[in-house]
């Protein structure tokens, strides 16, 4: 990469079965705690084992194996299990796994899109090889959606006709490697009858922006995920800012990460805003700010 921004991330490796290793980005991890007594949560998903208290906050604890289609952890497994406390998409939860293994460093360029033969029901949003072993990146957002269904309020957006017209005049590009996230983004704009282009990776987004500029139809507003295989959102933002012809786009980094670190780094690479998924009104308000700045 030509940028000086490192796109290295930490990966926390763990097992939910004795066979297949999984990992998640360490920016999603708040802490790791051993299994302790859980308290029942009435009317919850069968994959929620109960609740526990972490630093004064009560969180649900999910059996990851059961939630993604593997054999559930058995009571005799609990004593050796660990709970990964994660903060994703405005949800702090505990992910109970069979075993924590290690933390490694990995570049986004070394993470590949999952093969199509995994199917749409796989809870994987990337694969990589560590020490010649296949490691699957757990799609935490998809897992959580199965436990905590989307609320219609997330997609209800209130704007004036004038604001709708303002956004309709913009050239908007959405980029996210997650099928779920692309559906969420599309749903909000489709309801408002606002046009957009959408791609599933950072490299395709960068190339499309260059093509649009050559056609004299430049992208005004770019909404990008951060964690993506290949060219991640930080690197995409840096690349856009480093290309004079397309550098004026208003860039919104839209991420499941709730960490302040992600917001600080977004500013470092030149993003105008960083938002935590998913709130349709918040997203549209950010786009409106971008549209208004484009006209100044």
Secondary structure, DSSP 8 states (H G I E B T S, - for coil): --SSS--EEEEEEEESSSS-EEEEEGGGEEEEEE----B--TT--TTEEEEEEETTEEEEEEEHHHHTTS----GGGGGG-EEEEEEETTEEEEEEESEEEEEEEEEGGG-B---GGG-TT--EEEEEEETTEEEEEE-HHHHHHHHS---GGGT-----HHHHHHHHTS-EEEE-S-HHHHHHHHHHHHHTT---EEESSHHHHHHHHHHHHHTT----EEEE-SS-SSS-HHHHHHHHHTSTTTTTSEEEEEESB--HHHHHHHHHTT-SEEEES--HHHHHHHHHHHHHHHH-
